[in-house]
Amino acid sequence: MPGLLQVARHNAEHMCHNVAGFEIGRVHFLEQGALSECTRVGLILTGKTRPHHWGNKPEDQDFFDLKGIVEGLLEALRILR
C-alpha cells in the first residue's frame, strides 16, 4: 500500500492525474506468535477512464471500474467464472 500511495503522490505532483497501476508484493505479519508471509495484490485508479482525445468521452474512474478490473483478473486466473 505505501508503494501505491507514493506512485499516486508522485504522479499528482507532476500533474498526471489519470493513473491506473498495480503492485504485487509480499506482506509480513505476526500470526499467533509466529512470523507469516503471503503475497498480496494492490490496485490504484485515479482520474479519468481514458484520454480526452479518444473517441468516447472520459469519465471519472469509480468503484465499478475497479470491480471490472478485479473480475477480469479473477476470470483470467480461472478463479471466477
VENPE-V668326 format. One record per residue. N is the residue number from 1. BURIAL is + if it has 24 or more other ideal C-beta (glycine too) atoms within 12 Angstrom, else -. Layout:
n=(N N)
burial=(BURIAL BURIAL)
This chain:
n=(1 2 3 4 5 6 7 8 9 10 11 12 13 14 15 16 17 18 19 20 21 22 23 24 25 26 27 28 29 30 31 32 33 34 35 36 37 38 39 40 41 42 43 44 45 46 47 48 49 50 51 52 53 54 55 56 57 58 59 60 61 62 63 64 65 66 67 68 69 70 71 72 73 74 75 76 77 78 79 80 81)
burial=(- - - + - - + + - - - - - - - - - + + - + - - - - - - - - - - - - - - - - - - - - - + + + + + - - - - - - - - - - - - - + - - - + - - - - - - - - - - - - - - - -)
